[in-house]
């Protein structure tokens, strides 16, 4: 039996090896561009209209940048306080769910064990669609979050986990059980609109994102066929994900991005513009907690 390699010349084998290497590189690039990190949220408690800040930790449904409260992503009606005991051990989830569970104490859990305990305990119910709310114990905005559980893969979790600010968390903890039983949380993705030649100063916590939207319209759009995005960090390491689209609904949410820039330090990206896609979704992910200035120019 004659081996296949013996039938191929060394030059052909070399060409095949290079082709395989290039295909692997493209596959790696696609996987990076497909990452879907968590981001900043606006959270409101209904029917009281109490508002606060939050961060998306993990979930199968990614909230849009809603224009009205009716368009917001809603966690299940009925908020139940859920106690984490010493050693990161949880009581059984309440029967009849899914509900939204307000975790009263999770200080004994590190990020990894917290996710595993939440996933396993809720998995025992064989019910999907749970909401889990983790109140921050610090007024420092940078301490609002746990590690982001999103990895770009479909999450192995029967619902949605968010963190909320200490201010909102304290208000939820102080409410009576009867009042919480009738309440629900609206969650929307925070998106900031930006314009050309106007510096934007922002910050993003590690493992999460800030989202911006630019509309390439008016006289400049008739002549300028590209937009340059520059990000200069004061500290930390921001990474840049960008896509162009026809409408805001197509831009946000995004699971895939057209362009990605992950070099350490300053990031600069030239985005080609076409009339059929005048909107630019800009997502800044923090490899490390970062403050930065972003500028769009032509």
C-alpha positions in Angstrom: 0.0 0.0 0.0 1.4 3.3 -1.0 1.0 6.2 1.4 -0.8 9.3 0.1 2.1 11.6 1.2 4.4 9.7 -1.1 2.2 10.8 -4.0 2.6 14.5 -3.2 5.6 16.6 -4.0 7.3 18.5 -1.1 6.0 21.8 -2.6 2.4 20.6 -2.6 2.7 19.4 1.0 4.1 22.8 2.0 1.2 24.5 0.3 -1.3 22.3 2.1 0.4 23.0 5.5 0.2 26.7 4.9 -3.4 26.5 3.8 -4.3 24.6 7.0 -2.4 27.1 9.1 -4.4 30.0 7.5 -7.7 28.2 8.0 -6.9 27.7 11.7 -6.0 31.4 12.0 -9.3 32.4 10.4 -11.2 30.1 12.7 -9.4 31.7 15.7 -10.2 35.2 14.5 -13.9 34.2 14.0 -14.1 32.9 17.5 -12.6 36.1 18.9 -15.1 38.2 16.9 -18.0 36.2 18.1 -17.3 36.8 21.8 -20.4 38.3 23.6 -19.2 40.0 26.8 -21.7 41.4 29.4 -22.4 45.0 29.6 -23.9 48.0 31.5 -27.6 48.0 32.3 -30.4 50.3 33.4 -32.6 48.5 35.9 -36.0 49.7 37.0 -38.4 48.2 39.6 -42.0 48.1 38.7 -44.6 49.2 39.7 -42.6 51.6 41.9 -40.4 53.0 39.1 -37.3 52.7 41.4 -34.3 52.9 39.1 -30.7 51.8 39.4 -27.6 50.6 37.6 -26.6 47.0 36.8 -24.3 44.7 34.9 -25.2 41.7 32.8 -23.5 38.5 34.1 -25.0 35.6 32.1 -28.2 34.7 30.3 -29.6 33.2 27.2 -31.4 36.5 26.2 -29.3 39.6 25.7 -31.3 42.8 26.4 -31.7 45.4 23.6 -31.1 49.1 24.0 -34.8 49.7 24.5 -36.5 53.0 23.6 -39.5 52.5 25.9 -40.1 50.5 29.1 -42.4 48.2 27.1 -39.4 47.1 25.0 -37.2 46.3 28.1 -36.2 42.7 28.9 -38.1 41.6 32.0 -37.0 39.3 34.8 -39.8 37.0 36.1 -42.6 38.7 38.2 -42.3 37.9 41.9 -39.0 38.7 43.7 -38.0 36.3 46.4 -35.1 36.8 48.8 -32.7 33.9 48.6 -30.1 33.3 51.3 -26.6 32.1 50.7 -25.3 30.3 53.8 -21.7 29.8 54.9 -19.7 27.9 52.4 -21.7 29.2 49.5 -24.6 26.8 50.2 -28.1 27.9 49.0 -31.6 26.9 50.2 -33.8 25.2 47.6 -35.3 27.5 45.1 -39.0 28.4 45.9 -41.5 26.1 44.3 -43.8 27.3 41.5 -41.1 29.3 39.7 -39.5 30.6 37.7 -39.2 33.7 39.9 -36.6 36.4 40.3 -34.3 35.5 43.2 -32.6 38.3 45.2 -29.5 36.8 46.7 -29.2 38.4 50.1 -25.7 37.2 51.0 -23.1 35.8 48.6 -19.9 37.1 50.2 -18.8 33.5 51.0 -18.7 32.6 47.3 -16.0 33.3 44.9 -17.0 34.0 41.3 -16.6 30.4 40.0 -18.2 28.6 42.9 -21.1 31.1 42.9 -21.9 30.4 39.3 -21.7 26.7 39.8 -23.8 26.7 42.9 -26.5 28.9 41.3 -26.5 26.8 38.1 -26.7 23.4 39.9 -29.3 24.5 42.5 -31.6 26.0 39.9 -31.0 23.1 37.6 -32.5 20.8 40.2 -35.9 22.5 39.6 -35.9 21.4 36.0 -37.4 24.9 35.2 -35.9 27.5 32.9 -36.2 31.2 32.9 -35.1 32.1 36.5 -33.9 35.6 37.3 -31.0 36.0 39.8 -30.1 39.5 41.2 -26.8 40.0 43.0 -26.7 43.3 44.9 -23.3 45.0 45.2 -22.1 45.5 48.7 -20.0 48.5 47.7 -20.9 52.0 46.6 -17.8 52.0 44.3 -19.1 51.6 40.7 -16.0 49.5 39.9 -17.1 47.0 42.6 -20.6 46.6 41.1 -19.9 43.4 39.3 -18.7 39.8 39.7 -16.6 38.3 36.9 -18.5 38.1 33.7 -19.8 34.6 33.1 -20.4 35.1 29.4 -17.8 33.3 27.2 -19.3 33.5 23.7 -20.6 29.9 24.1 -24.3 29.3 24.8 -24.5 29.7 28.6 -25.2 26.6 30.7 -27.6 28.4 33.0 -31.4 28.1 33.4 -32.1 31.8 33.3 -30.4 35.2 33.7 -28.0 36.7 36.3 -27.5 40.4 36.8 -25.8 42.6 39.4 -27.4 45.8 40.7 -25.9 48.8 42.5 -25.8 48.9 46.3 -28.4 51.7 46.3 -31.0 49.6 44.4 -30.0 46.4 46.2 -30.6 48.1 49.6 -34.1 49.2 48.5 -35.0 45.8 47.3 -33.8 44.2 50.6 -35.8 46.6 52.6 -39.1 45.9 50.8 -41.7 43.5 52.4 -42.2 40.0 51.0 -45.8 40.9 50.0 -44.6 43.9 47.9 -41.7 42.0 46.3 -44.1 39.2 45.3 -46.0 41.6 43.0 -42.9 43.4 41.7 -40.7 42.8 38.6 -37.5 44.2 37.2 -37.1 45.8 33.7 -33.6 45.5 32.3 -32.3 47.5 29.3 -28.9 47.8 27.8 -27.3 51.2 28.2 -26.2 52.7 24.9 -24.7 56.2 24.5 -25.0 58.0 21.2 -21.8 59.7 20.0 -21.0 62.3 17.3 -18.0 63.2 15.3 -15.1 65.3 16.7 -16.6 65.3 20.3 -14.4 63.5 22.8 -16.2 61.0 25.0 -14.8 60.2 28.5 -15.9 56.8 29.8 -15.0 53.9 32.0 -15.6 50.2 31.8 -15.2 47.5 34.5 -13.1 44.4 33.8 -14.7 41.7 31.8 -17.7 43.9 30.8 -18.5 46.4 28.1 -19.8 49.9 27.3 -21.8 50.4 24.2 -22.0 53.4 21.9 -23.9 54.2 18.7 -22.9 56.6 15.9 -25.1 57.8 13.1 -23.2 58.7 9.9 -25.7 61.2 8.4 -26.0 64.6 6.9 -23.5 66.4 4.6 -20.5 64.6 6.1 -22.0 61.2 5.1 -22.2 62.3 1.5 -18.5 62.8 1.1 -16.7 60.8 3.9 -16.6 57.1 3.2 -14.8 56.1 6.4 -14.9 56.9 10.1 -11.8 56.6 12.3 -12.4 55.6 16.0 -9.5 56.3 18.4 -9.5 55.1 22.0 -6.8 56.4 24.4 -6.8 54.9 27.9 -5.9 56.8 31.0 -5.4 53.4 32.7 -6.4 49.8 32.0 -6.8 48.1 28.6 -9.9 48.7 26.5 -10.6 46.5 23.4 -12.7 47.6 20.5 -15.5 45.7 18.7 -17.4 47.5 15.8 -20.1 46.7 13.3 -22.0 48.8 10.8 -25.7 48.2 10.1 -28.9 49.8 8.6 -31.0 50.2 11.7 -30.5 50.4 15.5 -32.4 47.1 15.8 -29.8 45.4 13.6 -27.0 47.0 15.5 -28.0 46.0 19.0 -27.7 43.5 20.4 -24.7 42.0 18.6 -23.3 38.5 19.0 -20.8 39.0 16.1 -18.7 42.0 15.1 -17.3 43.1 11.8 -14.1 44.5 13.1 -12.1 43.8 16.3 -9.0 45.6 17.7 -7.4 44.1 20.8 -3.9 45.5 20.9 -2.7 46.7 24.3 -2.9 50.4 25.0 -4.3 52.8 22.4 -6.8 51.4 19.8 -7.3 53.0 16.4 -9.8 51.6 13.8 -10.8 52.9 10.4 -14.4 51.8 9.6 -15.5 51.8 6.0 -18.9 53.4 5.5 -21.6 52.7 2.9 -24.9 54.6 2.5 -26.9 51.4 3.1 -25.4 51.0 6.6 -25.1 54.4 8.2 -25.1 53.2 11.8 -22.0 52.2 13.7 -22.2 50.0 16.9 -19.1 50.5 19.0 -18.5 48.1 21.9 -15.6 48.7 24.3 -14.6 45.7 26.4 -12.4 46.1 29.3 -9.6 43.5 29.4 -8.7 45.4 32.7 -10.9 48.0 34.4 -10.2 51.1 32.3 -10.9 54.8 31.9 -10.5 56.2 28.4 -11.2 58.9 25.9 -12.9 58.0 22.6 -12.9 60.2 19.5 -14.6 59.7 16.2 -13.3 61.6 13.2 -13.2 61.5 9.4 
